[in-house]
Amino acid sequence: MSDPQPSPQSVIAPALDLARVPSHIAIIMDGNGRWAAARGLPRAAGHRAGLEAVRRIIEACREYRVRVLTLYAFSTENWRRPPDEVEALMRLLGEALVDELEDLMEAGVQFRMSGDLDTLEPALRKQVEQVVAVTHDNPNLVLNVAYNYGGRAEIIDAVRRLGRDLASGHIIPQAVDEAVVGRYLYTAGLPDPDLLIRTGGEQRVSNFLLWQIAYTELYFCEVYWPDFDKPHLAAAIAEYQHRRRRFGGIEDA
């Protein structure tokens, strides 16, 4: 089966205005399985190739002075996948936490994870918490990995915790606004994404950052995630720089 996509080499990185690069980029990393199938490989091979793309895009984001990079790595719906694929994804996360820590520290990358971590195996959750703690003060880029994440589940969890604080009197109803709700989300403390990229040719948001992307610019591309490279990221940023962000108004924000 031939790969229908253009090769990464066919994309030329455009010149960018580094003063207008999005502060927060979110990416739905789609196409790992199809990339593997096109090459007669198991799906796990596609996920491992996808990790290489993650490394490339972290480096590119640092070069372009992006402040926050959020990656959709494992959704709450992904538990429905075959057990061997789920196991491979969990194993890959554990390996990456060990293998990438030194590079994260050298690059000044702060690691965060957004999602329900309670369902992770205790040893894996401990690894996550250790990497989060060790990288906490790194100043160059926030790498926020959405793992066991669902946008609706995040909002439900936020409502429950906010409801408890309302019932206990810690917050009065009149004080609840968007900023207050934001403090109860998994992404508390992070700005909303300026640009959301989805690879793999699909054009939907798939339950990702539903609250946070209210005014985010959306960009869809055909290339599968394992082939996504710096030129593809530059093309997405260039498209973003040509858009006028109105936030519901008439003039640019």
Backbone hydrogen bonds, N-H to C=O, Kabsch-Sander energy under -0.5 kcal/mol:
donor,donor_aa,acceptor,acceptor_aa,energy
10,S,7,S,-1.7
11,V,8,P,-1.5
12,I,10,S,-0.5
13,A,11,V,-0.5
18,L,16,L,-0.9
20,R,17,D,-2.3
21,V,18,L,-0.7
25,I,68,V,-2.5
26,A,195,L,-2.8
27,I,70,T,-2.7
28,I,197,I,-3.0
29,M,27,I,-0.8
29,M,72,Y,-0.8
30,D,28,I,-1.7
35,W,31,G,-2.5
36,A,32,N,-2.1
37,A,33,G,-2.6
38,A,34,R,-2.3
39,R,35,W,-0.5
39,R,36,A,-1.2
40,G,37,A,-1.5
41,L,36,A,-2.9
45,A,42,P,-1.2
46,G,42,P,-1.0
46,G,43,R,-0.5
47,H,43,R,-1.7
48,R,44,A,-2.1
49,A,45,A,-2.2
50,G,46,G,-2.0
51,L,47,H,-1.3
52,E,48,R,-1.1
53,A,49,A,-1.4
54,V,50,G,-1.9
55,R,51,L,-2.0
56,R,52,E,-2.0
57,I,53,A,-2.6
58,I,54,V,-2.4
59,E,55,R,-2.0
60,A,56,R,-2.3
61,C,57,I,-2.6
62,R,58,I,-2.1
63,E,59,E,-2.0
64,Y,60,A,-2.5
65,R,61,C,-0.5
65,R,62,R,-0.9
66,V,61,C,-2.6
67,R,23,S,-1.6
68,V,23,S,-2.4
69,L,142,V,-3.0
70,T,25,I,-2.6
71,L,69,L,-0.5
71,L,144,N,-2.2
72,Y,27,I,-2.6
73,A,71,L,-1.1
73,A,146,A,-2.0
74,F,146,A,-1.8
76,T,149,Y,-1.7
78,N,75,S,-0.9
79,W,76,T,-0.7
80,R,77,E,-1.9
81,R,78,N,-1.8
85,E,82,P,-0.9
86,V,82,P,-2.1
87,E,83,P,-2.7
88,A,84,D,-1.9
89,L,85,E,-2.2
90,M,86,V,-2.3
91,R,87,E,-2.4
92,L,88,A,-2.4
93,L,89,L,-2.0
94,G,90,M,-2.1
95,E,91,R,-2.5
96,A,92,L,-2.6
97,L,93,L,-2.3
98,V,94,G,-1.4
99,D,95,E,-3.1
100,E,96,A,-2.7
101,L,97,L,-0.5
104,L,100,E,-2.7
105,M,101,L,-2.3
106,E,102,E,-2.4
107,A,103,D,-2.2
108,G,104,L,-0.6
108,G,105,M,-0.8
109,V,104,L,-2.8
110,Q,108,G,-0.5
110,Q,141,L,-3.1
112,R,143,L,-3.0
114,S,145,V,-2.2
116,D,148,N,-2.1
117,L,115,G,-1.0
119,T,116,D,-0.6
120,L,117,L,-1.3
125,R,121,E,-2.8
126,K,122,P,-2.3
127,Q,123,A,-1.8
128,V,124,L,-2.3
129,E,125,R,-2.6
130,Q,126,K,-2.2
131,V,127,Q,-2.3
132,V,128,V,-2.5
133,A,129,E,-2.2
134,V,130,Q,-2.7
135,T,131,V,-2.1
136,H,133,A,-0.9
138,N,135,T,-2.1
140,N,108,G,-2.1
141,L,108,G,-1.2
142,V,67,R,-2.6
143,L,110,Q,-3.6
143,L,141,L,-0.6
144,N,69,L,-2.8
144,N,142,V,-0.8
145,V,112,R,-2.6
145,V,143,L,-0.7
146,A,71,L,-3.1
146,A,144,N,-0.6
147,Y,114,S,-2.1
147,Y,145,V,-0.9
148,N,74,F,-1.1
149,Y,74,F,-2.0
151,G,207,N,-3.2
154,E,150,G,-2.4
155,I,151,G,-2.0
156,I,152,R,-2.6
157,D,153,A,-2.6
158,A,154,E,-2.4
159,V,155,I,-2.6
160,R,156,I,-2.4
161,R,157,D,-2.3
162,L,158,A,-2.7
163,G,159,V,-2.8
164,R,160,R,-2.0
165,D,161,R,-1.7
166,L,162,L,-2.2
167,A,163,G,-2.7
168,S,164,R,-1.9
169,G,165,D,-0.6
169,G,166,L,-0.7
170,H,165,D,-1.5
171,I,165,D,-1.4
175,A,172,I,-2.0
176,V,173,P,-1.6
177,D,175,A,-0.5
181,V,177,D,-2.4
182,G,178,E,-2.4
183,R,179,A,-1.1
183,R,180,V,-0.8
184,Y,181,V,-1.8
185,L,182,G,-1.0
188,A,185,L,-1.6
190,L,187,T,-2.5
194,D,24,H,-2.5
195,L,24,H,-1.6
196,L,217,E,-3.1
197,I,26,A,-2.9
197,I,195,L,-0.5
198,R,219,Y,-2.5
199,T,28,I,-1.9
200,G,223,V,-2.4
201,G,221,C,-2.3
208,F,205,V,-0.8
209,L,207,N,-0.6
213,I,209,L,-2.0
214,A,211,W,-0.9
216,T,213,I,-1.0
217,E,194,D,-2.4
219,Y,196,L,-2.5
221,C,198,R,-2.3
225,W,30,D,-1.8
227,D,224,Y,-1.7
228,F,224,Y,-0.5
228,F,225,W,-1.9
232,H,229,D,-0.5
233,L,229,D,-2.2
234,A,230,K,-2.7
235,A,231,P,-2.1
236,A,232,H,-2.0
237,I,233,L,-2.4
238,A,234,A,-2.6
239,E,235,A,-2.1
240,Y,236,A,-2.1
241,Q,237,I,-2.3
242,H,238,A,-0.8
242,H,239,E,-0.8
243,R,240,Y,-1.3
245,R,243,R,-0.6
246,R,244,R,-0.7
249,G,246,R,-2.2
253,A,245,R,-2.5
